[in-house]
Amino acid sequence: MSTTTPPIRHLDAVHPNRASLGLCIATLRQQGGCLDRARESPLLRADFHVLLLCSGGGGDQGVDLSAHHHAPGSLLWIRPGQVHEGPPPPIEGTALCFTDGFLGLPGEAESLRSGASSWNLGPADLADVQALLAVLDREYQRYVFGPTSRELAGGEALLRHLLLALLMRIGQTPPVSEGLPLTAHPVARAFVELVEQRFQTIHTVEEYAAVLGYSSRTLARASIEATGLTAKQVIDARLVLEARRLLAYTDLSVCAVGRRLGFDDAANFCHFFTRATGMSPGSFRASRGF
């Protein structure tokens, strides 16, 4: 492979004003604002959540090999571990970043790792999201930049609850792509969360069902009802996503990519990838220009 493969820069969750706070809200402007702090790198991978709400301007941004179009009223949710193009295009709006740890609710934090990631908010949804974000931002500014006082002792808890309310309201909004709407189906949500944790070592529906304590039939039915995909399609889609990331963004050999994903035999990995995508791993990598 060519040595021109762009490196992926890793972003740690370090608050510019309070290093220990796992929440940051900043203004996006076409010049200045949050973009001034963005890393100069074509590819980034953060260990925290990034929400970008656009109120002006526009442009495209790549996330995990898919294009998102920023436009007024659009909302993009980049989750921890996703590879995305460096700074977003010069847009106006708000950037909201938070860690799983800040949310402080293990079950909620895990559920946020999956689901839809792109919305074009209609007038009513946009008004609600903007109103909730405005309250969160006001309390954030008061807590982070205001004078220290006894009244701010519960500031982080208040911010945590306001953030959760905002995320829950976003979850009630129809996404651009349906993704995996799992909130109303606990079996499917538990399944997809486990896939996210174990996709490198578990590849069959039967194994996931055994770990979760359900029958394969129950898991299959829940997956179809909640996602529109069979349980096997959910598993394979996660494997393909990671395979595409590794082939496009790293110099790992095809054999090494297969081993990273739990395939002991490179031929089995090549067969799986070709069947799932319509092209071999080598052809896919070549199509990316590397």
N, C-alpha and C positions, 0 to 999 in steps of 0.2 A: 504494500500500500504506500501511496505517496506520503512523504513527511509533512505535507501541507494540511493534513487533517487538523481543523481548528481545535485547540484545547478547550476543555470545559472548566471554567472557573467555579470554585465552590464558594458560596456565600454563607457565612455564619450569621446567626441572629444576634447582632450587636447593635443596641440602640444608640443613636448618635448623641443622645443627651443623658440617658440613664441605662447603663450597661446591663443592669439586672432586670429591666422591664421587658417582657416578651411581647410588647405591643408598640407599634409605631404608626402614626397617621401623618401623612404629608401631602401637600398640594402638588399637583402636576401642572406645570406650565410649559408652554412651547419652548421657553428658554428659562433656565434656572429652576428653582424649587427642588423637588426630590431628584430630578434628573441630574443635577449637579453632583450628587453623591453616588451615582450609578457607576459600576465598574466598567472600564473600557475593555470589554471582552465580547467577542461575537456570540459565545455560548456560556450560559450560566446555569448553575444548579444550586438551589437554595434548600436549607433544612428548615424552612418556615413557609407559611402560607402567604401568598401575595394576591390581594384583590385590587383590580384596577377599574375604576368607574370613570368613564369618559364623558365629559360635558362639552367638549369642543375639539375641533381638529379631527384628524383621522389618520389611518394608515394600517398596515398589516404587520403582524408579529407572529413568529413561529413558536409553537409550543409542542414538544414531542412530535415533531415532523408534521404537524398540522398547522394550517394558517388560521389565525384569528384576525378579524377586521375590527379595528377600533373606530367607533363613530359615536356621536352624541347619543347617550342612552345605552351604550353597550357596557357590559360588565364581564370581566375576565377573571377567573379564579385559577391561579397557578399554585399547585399543591407541592408540598415538600418532595424533593427527589425528581420532579419533572425538569427536563432540560428545555430551556427556552432561550430565544435570542436575547442578547444583552439589553440595553435600555429599550423601552417601548418607543415607538415613533413619537415625534414631538406633538403631544396631545395635551389638552387641558382636562383637569379632573382631580381625582383623589386616589392616592395609593394607601391601602390599608394592609399592614403586615402584622402577623401574629404567629406565635409558636403554639404547638400542641400543649406544651407545659403551661403557658399562660392561661389557656382555657380551663385547665385544672380539673376536667371531667373526663376520665379515661374513656368511657363509653362514647361520649360525644366526640372526643378527639379522634378516635378510631373511625367513627362513621364519616368524619369529614375528609378522610383520605380517598374516598370514592365519590362518584356522582357526577352530575353535570358540571361543566366548567365555563360555559359561555352563554350569555343571555343578551337579547336585544329587548330592553325593558319597555313595556308599554307605558302610557301616561300614568295610570293608577299605580302600577308596580314601581315605576321610577319615583313617583312622589313619595311613596312609603319608604323606599330604600334611602332616598335622600334625607327624609325627615329623621329616620333612625340614625343614619350616619352623622347628621348634624348634631344630634344630642350626644352621641358617642364622642365626636370630635370636641365638642364644647367641654365635656367633662375631662377628656384627655388633656386639653390645653390647660385647664385649671389644675389638674393633678401634676402634670409634668413641669409646667412653666410658672405656675402661680406660687405665691409665698407659702412656705411650710406652715401648717397650722394643725391644731388638734382635730379640726373638722375633716381633714383629709385622711384620717387614719384608716377609713374603710374605702379609700379611693380605688385600690386595685380590684377589690370585690365588686364595686359599682361598675367599673370598666368591664370586668369579666361578664357580668350579667347583661350589660348593654350590648356587648359584642355578640353574645349568644342570641339575644333577641334579633339582632340584625341578621345573623346567619340563618336563623329559623325562618325569617321573612323571605330571605333570598331563596331558601329551599322550597317555598310555596309558589315560586314564580316559574312559569313554563320556560325551559331552557331552549337555546337554539337547536341543540342536539339532545335528544332525550337522555342519552347516557344511561345511568343506572339509578332510577328514582326509587331508592330503597327505604325511605323513611317509614312508610306505612307497612312494611313487610319485614318483621324481625328475623325470620328464617333466612330470607334472601340477603338481608344486610349482614348477618353473621357470616354467611357463606362468602360474600364478596370481601369482607374484611379479612377472613382467613386466607382467601386466595392472595390478597395483597401481602400477607405475612409469609406465606409458605409456597408461593408459586414456583420457586426454584427447586423445591424438593418433593412436592406432591403434584401429580399430573392427572389423576383420575378422579372421577366423580365419586366412586366408591370409597376412596381413601378420605376425601373431604367429608363425606357423609358419616363415616366411622368416627372421625375426630369430633364432629359436631353432635353426634348422638342421634342422627336422623337416618331414615332409610334413604336409599338413592332415589326412590320414587318421590318422596316428600321434597327432597332437595331439587329435583328436576322440575316439579310442579311449581315450587316457590320461585325458582329462577325465571321460568317462563312468565309467570304472573307479574313479577316485579320489574323485569328488565326486557322482556320480549326475546330473550336469548336463552338457548338451552344451557344447562350447567356446564356442559363440555365446551360450548362456545365462549362462555365467560372465562374459563380456565385458559383456553387456547389464545383468546384475545390478549390476556395479560402476558402470556409468554411471548407472543408476537411483538407486543409493544416493547418489552424489554430487549428482545432480540434486535429489533429495528434501532433502538437507542444505541446498543453496543456496536452494531455494525456501522452505523452512521457516525458515531461520535468517538469511537476508540480505535486503536490499532490492534486490538485483539484478533488473533486468527479465527477463522470460522470454527475450527475445532475447539479453541478456547472459549468462544462464545457459547457453543453447545454445552461444554462442561459447566460453565457458569450457570446455565439454566437447567442443569440436572440431566443432560443427555450424555451418557457414557460413550456412546457411539456417534461419531461425527456424521456418519451416513444417515442415522435416524434423525438427527437434528436437521440435516439438509432436506430430507424427505418431508419432515413436519413443516418446515418453513416454506418450502415450495408449494406444498398442498394448501397451506393457509393463505399465501400471498400471491401465488401465481408466478413467482420467480425464485430462482435459487438465491441463497445468501450472497454468493459472489456477484450475481447480476444486480441484486439490490444495492450492494455496496458500490458497484461501478456506476449505477444510475445516480448516485449521490455525488459523483465527480471525483471519487478518491481511488 
